[in-house]
Amino acid sequence: MTNTATTSTPISTELPTIITVKEAAALARVGQSTIYSMLNAGKLPYIRIGRTFRIRRQDFLRFLGLEDPA
């Protein structure tokens, strides 16, 4: 059995460049309110477009620990 956190994962190649809060919540298997809390606390960088929040793929993967910090 391999440790998926340290091996290459298909999530990094399947994600679009920018994801929605709903997509991030589904991928992390948490509620949308948890993602919003992380955004508002400054723990997860975001882009604001009008009244919506978008998250860059690389920031999300880094937040999950699936990508090395740059």
C-alpha positions, 0 to 999 in steps of 0.5 A: 500500500502506498501513501497517496500524500507523498506519491503523484496524484491524479487530482493535480492534473484533473483540476481546472486552473481555478476552482469554485468553493463548491468544488473545493469542498467536494474535493476536500470532503468538507462543507462549503462553510468550512472552505469559506471559514478558511478563506476568511481566516486567510488560511487559503488564498483566493481570487474574488470575482464580483461576489464569488470566490475562486481558488487557484489549483496550486493554492488548493493543492498546497493547502491540502499538502499535495504540492510542495510549497513554492 
